[in-house]
């Protein structure tokens, strides 16, 4: 293992200027190309940057996507920075591109360390070690803590934590073992938002009603670690939750220090029960519910009506739901055995009745689903939208990522069409389905056509409470229109 001292670290995403759209790369997202820019604050890399800065490392946070810079400009920046270590957070559809980029970087900067992290390399760490000149791979979701550990190992001889892949002096691939997620999240400092260029992500995001906005993370892991293809199920194999007072301290700090008016919690599913009650009570005590909005992901069926009312009174604006399917058969195959289609529908209606905005993310194209199954899901979504229970809806094709149980299911049942990772970007199906791509995208179009229904538009107008709602609806409508008048129908909204 090399021992060059690390003084300058560049946490970066490479440019994607030759692709049609803006990539969604950050944590808890399935990869998509968006026609309109919507920048997700890369929260775990931001923690990593802050941790390294706090021990005296010179950090440059260079997100080419949010900065909209070219490849030439990116290399000009790197020439000026001359980093000792370059860190990439990667996902499946861009991994081949990252390998090619590493080849160029290693030729240009002879002694630089290259470090990869993310769900794809967590699932297949040796693949990237063999197919590129990567020096280290950090597996699991705590790659903020692991990057700090790696730098301290190289600079100060600290013992490597579990979950790190590296090369020996003979170029053999070694590992410190299976990653362990044991660090307390309350040990994390508040992110240095200026260091990580928070303003780049503060306005152009599909979820914000007020700006400037930003992301926070109250928990890592999910109670519902089932067949879901969400990256969190690859990165996190347990559940850790921050103290609710610690989270509210951060929200208050963000409001006072940066003037933040809306926070989106990126936890796979927001903590509930006593944690949520204390959170809401403290938000009201500090009168933060009058100063900013809070948005979060909620597992369908996990809350009662009174919980949603409590949230609305405590500053919550939007709850985001993953609507996996409108079919009992699919829910059972996905391992969602503690809920029913009827229960899911009721949960959405209760959130809306309580006065919350409801955003829904719909998935279609599971390998066992028929046309009839997709149409059944469509009819449920249609009924909810046209009757005012859903404020915003996004639909996408299911993609089985390596490391998920659904990828294993598809592999074991000979349902995978390709393992060319470039194809795993939702622009086409990657499984052997009875429904071809053309028909699948027609179904996608049917879902989005609901947004033009006069009845749905009327419901959105009824839901307006202030000027921020009006601006949000205008932005949403423009995004939908652009998807119809663009050149590439396979670019997701």
C-alpha positions in Angstrom: 0.0 0.0 0.0 1.3 3.4 -0.9 2.2 5.9 1.8 2.3 9.3 0.1 1.1 11.9 2.7 -2.3 13.4 1.9 -2.6 17.2 2.2 -5.1 18.1 -0.5 -8.3 16.2 -1.2 -10.7 16.8 -4.1 -14.3 15.4 -3.6 -15.8 15.6 -7.1 -18.1 14.4 -9.8 -16.8 14.3 -13.4 -18.6 16.2 -16.1 -21.3 14.4 -18.2 -21.4 17.0 -21.0 -21.9 14.5 -23.8 -25.1 13.0 -22.3 -28.6 14.4 -22.8 -29.7 15.4 -19.4 -28.7 16.0 -15.8 -27.7 12.9 -13.8 -29.1 12.1 -10.3 -26.1 10.7 -8.5 -26.6 11.4 -4.8 -27.5 9.1 -2.0 -31.0 7.5 -1.8 -31.7 8.0 -5.4 -32.2 5.7 -8.3 -30.1 7.0 -11.2 -32.0 9.0 -13.7 -31.2 11.6 -16.4 -33.3 14.7 -15.9 -34.2 17.0 -18.7 -34.3 20.0 -16.3 -31.6 20.5 -13.7 -32.5 19.4 -10.2 -29.5 19.2 -8.0 -29.5 16.9 -5.0 -27.1 18.0 -2.2 -24.5 15.2 -1.8 -24.9 14.9 1.9 -22.5 12.1 2.8 -19.6 13.5 0.7 -20.4 16.8 2.4 -19.9 15.2 5.8 -16.7 13.6 4.5 -15.4 17.0 3.4 -16.2 18.6 6.8 -14.6 15.8 8.7 -11.4 16.1 6.7 -11.3 19.9 7.0 -11.6 19.6 10.7 -8.3 17.7 10.9 -6.5 20.2 8.7 -6.8 18.7 5.2 -7.2 21.1 2.4 -10.5 20.2 0.8 -11.9 21.2 -2.6 -15.5 20.3 -3.3 -15.8 20.2 -7.1 -19.3 19.1 -8.3 -19.1 19.6 -12.1 -22.9 18.8 -12.5 -24.1 21.5 -10.2 -21.5 23.9 -11.5 -22.3 23.0 -15.1 -18.6 23.0 -16.2 -17.0 21.2 -19.1 -14.4 18.4 -19.1 -11.7 20.9 -20.1 -12.6 23.2 -17.3 -12.7 20.3 -14.8 -9.1 19.3 -15.7 -8.0 22.9 -15.5 -9.4 23.0 -12.0 -7.6 19.7 -11.1 -4.4 21.1 -12.6 -4.6 24.0 -10.3 -5.6 22.0 -7.2 -3.1 19.2 -7.7 -4.9 16.9 -5.2 -3.2 14.1 -3.4 -6.5 12.2 -3.3 -9.6 12.3 -5.6 -12.9 10.9 -4.2 -15.8 9.8 -6.4 -19.3 8.8 -5.2 -20.6 6.5 -8.0 -23.6 4.6 -9.1 -24.1 1.7 -11.5 -25.0 3.5 -14.8 -21.8 5.6 -14.6 -19.3 3.1 -13.4 -17.8 2.3 -16.8 -17.4 6.0 -17.4 -15.6 6.4 -14.0 -13.2 3.6 -14.9 -12.3 5.4 -18.1 -11.9 8.7 -16.2 -9.6 7.0 -13.7 -7.4 5.8 -16.5 -6.9 9.4 -17.7 -6.4 10.7 -14.2 -3.7 8.2 -13.4 -1.9 9.1 -16.6 -2.2 12.8 -15.9 -1.5 12.8 -12.1 1.0 10.0 -11.5 0.9 9.9 -7.7 -2.8 10.7 -6.9 -4.9 8.3 -4.9 -8.3 7.4 -6.4 -11.0 6.4 -3.9 -14.5 5.2 -4.9 -17.6 4.8 -2.7 -21.3 4.1 -3.3 -23.8 1.3 -3.8 -22.4 -0.2 -6.9 -18.8 -0.6 -5.6 -20.3 -1.8 -2.3 -22.0 -4.6 -4.2 -19.1 -5.3 -6.5 -15.9 -3.9 -5.0 -13.5 -6.3 -6.7 -14.9 -5.5 -10.2 -13.8 -1.9 -10.0 -10.4 -2.8 -8.5 -9.8 -5.2 -11.4 -11.2 -3.0 -14.2 -9.6 0.3 -13.2 -6.6 1.7 -11.4 -8.6 2.6 -8.3 -6.5 2.6 -5.2 -9.2 2.2 -2.5 -12.9 1.3 -2.4 -15.0 2.3 0.7 -17.9 -0.1 1.0 -21.1 0.6 3.0 -22.9 3.9 3.6 -20.5 5.4 6.1 -17.9 6.5 3.6 -17.6 9.8 5.3 -16.2 8.1 8.4 -14.2 5.6 6.2 -12.6 8.4 4.1 -11.5 10.1 7.3 -10.1 6.8 8.6 -8.3 6.2 5.3 -6.6 9.6 5.4 -5.6 9.1 9.0 -4.2 5.7 8.1 -2.0 7.0 5.4 -0.9 10.1 7.2 -0.7 8.9 10.8 -0.7 5.1 10.7 -4.2 4.7 12.1 -5.6 1.1 11.7 -7.8 0.7 8.7 -11.5 0.2 9.6 -13.5 -2.7 8.1 -15.0 -2.2 4.7 -12.0 -0.9 2.8 -10.5 -2.6 -0.3 -7.0 -1.7 -1.3 -3.9 -2.9 -3.3 -0.8 -4.3 -1.8 2.7 -3.4 -3.1 2.4 -6.5 -5.4 -0.9 -5.1 -6.8 -2.9 -7.8 -5.1 -6.4 -6.9 -4.0 -7.0 -7.1 -0.2 -9.9 -6.2 2.1 -10.3 -5.3 5.7 -13.5 -7.3 5.9 -17.2 -6.7 5.8 -18.1 -3.1 6.6 -19.6 -2.4 10.1 -21.9 0.5 10.7 -21.2 1.3 14.3 -20.4 5.0 14.5 -22.9 7.2 16.3 -24.4 9.7 14.0 -24.5 12.3 16.8 -20.7 12.3 16.6 -20.9 14.0 13.2 -20.3 17.7 13.0 -22.8 20.0 11.3 -21.8 20.1 7.7 -19.7 23.1 6.6 -22.2 24.3 4.0 -19.9 27.0 2.6 -17.1 24.5 2.1 -19.5 22.3 0.1 -20.9 25.1 -2.0 -24.5 24.7 -0.6 -25.9 27.6 -2.7 -25.4 25.6 -5.9 -28.1 23.1 -4.6 -30.3 25.6 -2.8 -32.8 26.5 -5.5 -32.9 24.1 -8.4 -34.5 21.1 -6.7 -37.9 19.7 -7.6 -39.1 19.4 -4.0 -38.5 22.9 -2.7 -41.5 25.1 -2.2 -39.4 27.9 -0.5 -35.8 28.7 -1.3 -33.1 28.7 -0.3 -33.4 25.1 0.7 -31.0 22.3 1.7 -30.8 18.6 2.7 -30.3 17.1 6.1 -30.2 13.4 7.2 -31.7 12.3 10.5 -31.2 8.5 10.1 -29.2 6.0 8.1 -30.8 2.6 7.1 -34.4 1.6 6.8 -36.8 -0.6 8.7 -38.0 -1.9 5.3 -34.9 -3.5 3.9 -36.7 -5.7 1.5 -36.6 -6.2 -2.3 -36.6 -2.4 -2.8 -33.9 -1.4 -5.3 -33.1 1.8 -3.4 -29.4 2.3 -2.8 -29.9 2.6 0.9 -30.6 -1.1 1.1 -27.1 -1.8 -0.3 -25.3 0.7 1.8 -26.9 0.3 5.1 -27.6 -3.1 6.9 -28.7 -1.6 10.2 -30.6 1.4 11.5 -29.1 4.4 13.3 -30.9 7.5 14.3 -29.7 10.9 15.4 -31.1 12.4 18.6 -34.1 14.5 17.5 -32.7 17.5 19.5 -29.5 17.2 17.6 -31.4 17.3 14.3 -33.4 20.4 15.5 -30.2 22.1 16.6 -29.0 21.7 13.0 -32.2 23.0 11.5 -32.1 26.0 13.8 -28.5 26.6 12.9 -29.3 26.4 9.2 -32.1 28.9 9.5 -30.0 31.4 11.5 -26.6 30.9 9.8 -27.7 30.5 6.1 -31.3 31.8 6.0 -32.6 28.3 5.0 -36.3 28.3 4.5 -36.9 24.6 3.7 -35.1 21.4 4.6 -35.6 18.0 2.9 -34.6 15.1 5.1 -33.0 12.5 2.9 -33.3 9.6 5.3 -34.8 6.6 3.5 -37.7 6.8 5.9 -38.1 9.5 8.6 -38.1 8.3 12.2 -41.5 7.9 13.8 -43.0 7.0 17.2 -41.6 8.8 20.3 -38.8 10.3 18.2 -41.2 12.0 15.9 -43.3 13.3 18.8 -40.3 14.8 20.5 -39.1 16.3 17.2 -42.5 18.0 16.6 -42.9 19.2 20.1 -39.4 20.8 20.1 -40.0 22.4 16.6 -43.0 24.2 18.1 -41.3 25.1 21.3 -38.5 26.9 19.3 -41.1 28.3 16.9 -39.2 26.9 14.0 -42.5 25.7 12.5 -43.1 29.4 11.7 -39.7 30.0 10.0 -39.2 27.1 7.6 -40.7 24.0 5.9 -39.7 20.4 6.6 -40.1 17.7 4.0 -39.4 14.0 4.5 -39.9 10.4 3.2 -42.5 8.4 5.1 -43.2 4.7 4.7 -46.8 4.2 3.7 -48.9 2.9 6.5 -46.5 3.8 9.3 -48.5 6.8 10.6 -52.0 7.6 11.8 -54.0 10.6 11.0 -53.1 12.3 14.3 -49.4 11.9 13.5 -49.8 13.7 10.2 -51.8 16.5 11.9 -49.0 16.8 14.5 -46.4 17.0 11.7 -48.3 19.7 9.8 -48.6 21.8 13.0 -44.9 21.5 13.5 -43.7 22.9 10.2 -43.9 19.9 7.9 -44.9 20.8 4.4 -44.5 17.7 2.2 -44.3 14.0 2.8 -42.8 11.9 0.0 -44.1 8.4 -0.5 -42.7 5.5 -2.5 -45.7 3.8 -4.1 -44.2 0.4 -5.0 -47.3 -1.1 -6.7 -51.1 -1.1 -6.7 -51.1 -5.0 -6.8 -51.1 -7.3 -3.8 -49.0 -9.8 -5.7 -46.2 -7.3 -6.2 -46.3 -6.1 -2.6 -45.9 -9.7 -1.4 -43.0 -10.3 -3.8 -41.3 -7.0 -2.7 -41.5 -8.2 0.9 -44.0 -5.6 2.0 -46.1 -8.0 4.0 -47.2 -5.5 6.7 -49.3 -3.4 4.4 -52.1 -3.8 1.9 -53.1 -1.8 -1.2 -56.1 -0.5 0.7 -53.9 0.5 3.6 -51.4 2.3 1.3 -54.2 4.3 -0.3 -55.7 5.2 3.1 -52.3 6.4 4.3 -52.0 8.8 1.4 -55.5 10.1 2.0 -54.9 10.7 5.7 -51.7 12.7 5.0 -53.6 14.9 2.6 -56.6 15.2 4.9 -54.2 16.5 7.6 -53.1 19.3 5.3 -49.8 18.0 4.0 -48.5 18.1 0.5 -48.1 14.6 -0.8 -45.5 13.7 -3.4 -45.6 10.2 -4.8 -42.9 8.2 -6.6 -44.3 5.3 -8.6 -42.4 2.3 -9.9 -43.6 0.1 -12.8 -41.9 -2.7 -14.8 -41.3 -5.4 -12.2 -40.4 -8.7 -14.0 -43.5 -10.5 -12.9 -46.0 -7.7 -13.7 -48.3 -7.9 -16.7 -50.0 -5.1 -18.6 -53.0 -5.6 -16.4 -50.9 -5.1 -13.3 -49.5 -1.8 -14.6 -53.0 -0.6 -15.6 -54.2 -1.4 -12.2 -51.5 0.7 -10.6 -52.3 3.4 -13.1 -56.0 3.4 -12.2 -55.2 3.8 -8.5 -52.8 6.7 -9.1 -55.3 8.3 -11.5 -58.1 8.1 -8.8 -55.8 9.6 -6.2 -54.5 12.4 -8.5 -57.9 13.5 -9.9 -59.5 13.5 -6.5 -56.8 15.8 -5.0 -54.9 13.3 -2.8 -51.6 13.6 -4.6 -49.9 17.0 -5.3 -47.0 15.7 -7.4 -46.2 12.4 -9.0 -43.1 10.9 -10.6 -43.1 7.5 -12.3 -40.1 5.5 -13.5 -39.1 2.1 -14.7 -37.8 -0.4 -12.2 -34.1 -1.1 -12.5 -32.5 -3.9 -10.5 -29.2 -2.7 -9.1 -26.4 -5.1 -8.1 -26.4 -5.8 -4.4 -30.2 -5.7 -4.1 -32.3 -8.8 -3.5 -34.3 -8.0 -6.6 -31.1 -8.1 -8.7 -30.3 -11.5 -7.2 -33.9 -12.6 -7.9 -33.6 -11.5 -11.6 -30.2 -13.1 -11.9 -31.3 -16.4 -10.4 -34.4 -16.6 -12.7 -32.4 -15.7 -15.8 -34.3 -12.4 -16.2 -31.3 -10.1 -16.7 -31.0 -9.0 -20.4 -27.6 -7.2 -20.0 -24.9 -6.4 -17.5 -23.7 -3.5 -19.5 -24.0 -1.0 -16.7 -24.5 1.9 -19.1 -27.9 0.5 -19.8 -29.0 0.8 -16.1 -30.1 4.4 -16.4 -33.9 4.0 -16.9 -33.8 4.8 -20.6 -34.6 1.2 -21.4 -35.6 -2.0 -19.6 -32.7 -4.3 -18.6 -34.8 -7.4 -17.9 -36.6 -9.9 -20.0 -40.2 -8.7 -19.9 -43.3 -9.6 -21.7 -43.8 -5.8 -22.2 -41.4 -4.2 -24.7 -39.7 -0.8 -24.2 -42.1 1.0 -26.5 -45.1 -0.1 -24.6 -43.4 0.5 -21.3 -42.8 4.2 -22.2 -46.3 4.5 -23.4 -47.4 3.6 -19.9 -45.0 6.2 -18.5 -46.6 8.7 -20.8 -50.1 7.7 -19.6 -49.1 8.5 -16.1 -47.7 11.9 -16.9 -50.7 12.8 -19.1 -52.7 12.8 -15.9 -51.0 16.1 -15.0 -52.8 17.8 -17.9 -56.2 16.6 -16.8 -58.5 19.7 -16.0 -59.7 17.9 -12.9 -56.1 17.5 -11.6 -55.2 21.1 -12.5 -58.3 22.2 -10.6 -57.3 20.2 -7.5 -53.8 21.7 -7.6 -55.3 25.2 -7.7 -57.5 24.3 -4.7 -54.4 23.2 -2.8 -52.7 26.5 -3.1 -52.1 28.2 0.3 -49.5 30.9 -0.5 -47.3 32.4 -3.2 -44.7 29.6 -2.7 -47.3 27.0 -3.7 -48.1 29.0 -6.9 -44.4 29.2 -7.8 -43.9 25.5 -7.2 -46.9 24.5 -9.3 -45.6 26.7 -12.2 -42.2 25.1 -12.0 -43.6 21.6 -11.9 -45.9 22.3 -14.9 -42.9 23.7 -16.9 -40.9 20.5 -16.2 -43.7 18.3 -17.5 -44.1 20.4 -20.6 -40.4 20.2 -21.4 -40.6 16.4 -21.3 -43.1 16.5 -24.1 -41.3 19.0 -26.3 -37.8 17.7 -25.9 -36.0 15.6 -28.4 -35.3 12.5 -26.2 -38.5 10.9 -24.9 -36.4 8.5 -22.7 -35.1 11.3 -20.5 -37.0 11.1 -17.3 -38.8 14.1 -15.9 
